[in-house]
Amino acid sequence: MKDLASIVIPCYNQAAYIGDAIESAINQSHPRVEVIVIDDGSTDGSREVIETFADQIRYERQVNQGAPEARNRGLKMASGTYVKFLDADDVLLAQAVERQVERAEALDGERKAIVYGEAVWVDEDGNEISGHNLRPRDSGEDPVAHILSSNPLTSCPLHRRKYLVEVGGFAPSVPRGQEFDLHLRLVLAGVSFEYNPMPVYRYRHYDDQSRISGQGYSGDDPQALRKVVLRHEELIREQRGSLAERIRVLLARRLWAYGRGILREGMPDAAEPYFAEARRLAGRNGIEGHFPYPTLAASLGPKYAEICLGAVKDTVSFLKTPFR
């Protein structure tokens, strides 16, 4: 008999999409699936949509606590050998779980491993758009460096529940990139990520303040993301004693990217500690951005580099404006 797979769907104010997400979970070709929906205090009618599936799902409603807590609540409820996390505005492809279970069961049972696939990126209306492709770990590549440089989105992996429990699930204190934090902690716990290029789900990519990915970088604590990356550095050092150069660069560039986000939100003083830590880790190699940004940031500093890029974009936009 095939192992049970638990599909956990956290929902907060996604009345327009939650029905499609639940249907995609219920209609999986895998013969043994349980669907767990956690309504994280929705106020927009999501509850009414969810309750139309009452006899087909396991459902709980809680006071709004954020996606990590909702996912962790679903994890505690899950009975499956496997767990798939699905956001309420995304949809699974029909054979995703079945194929990933088959792939997982074909792996060497003597080592800790999970399988992951690709996301099909779509816009708010479901039209396919370009996205970021993943890649398998190269032969001899450090598994930590691999997950730092090619981290799968939340619904790409099919997790083994026992591994998630071992690392404590999602960290509620992480304001952005919670799947990145989870996956890094899993790798440090000895779990390998096995890439299979098959598409797994349709990831809806759009800007909305109600979504974690649509919220700002500064939040309630502008230094929260810096603390997360420094904690990652600490965890890696605790396990290995030192950081390889590649890992130093990857951590530095994540810090730099967060710093740019905060700088663009008009908080240069809050952004500077991010840039300082990036420089400490990797010097000029820690600058994240496309040409000519790294050169500008190295010579002028991140603040004036953004000003120069803004001036260039304004000029290009002006030159493209037709004369009348």
Sequence and secondary structure as in RCSB ss.txt:
>XXXX:A:sequence
MKDLASIVIPCYNQAAYIGDAIESAINQSHPRVEVIVIDDGSTDGSREVIETFADQIRYERQVNQGAPEARNRGL
KMASGTYVKFLDADDVLLAQAVERQVERAEALDGERKAIVYGEAVWVDEDGNEISGHNLRPRDSGEDPVAHILSS
NPLTSCPLHRRKYLVEVGGFAPSVPRGQEFDLHLRLVLAGVSFEYNPMPVYRYRHYDDQSRISGQGYSGDDPQAL
RKVVLRHEELIREQRGSLAERIRVLLARRLWAYGRGILREGMPDAAEPYFAEARRLAGRNGIEGHFPYPTLAASL
GPKYAEICLGAVKDTVSFLKTPFR
>XXXX:A:secstr
    EEEEEEESS TTTHHHHHHHHHT SSSSEEEEEEE S  SSHHHHHHTTTTTSEEEE     HHHHHHHHH
HH   SEEEE  TT EE TTHHHHHHHHHHTS TTS EEEEEEEEEE TTS B          TT  HHHHHHHS
   TTSEEEEHHHHHHHTSS TT  S HHHHHHHHHHHTT EEEEEEEEEEEEE    TTSGGGS SSSS TTHH
HHHHHHHHHHHHHHHSS  HHHHHHHHHHHHHHHHHHHHTT HHHHHHHHHHHHHHHGGGG  SSTTHHHHHHHH
 HHHHHHHHHHHHHHHHHHHS   
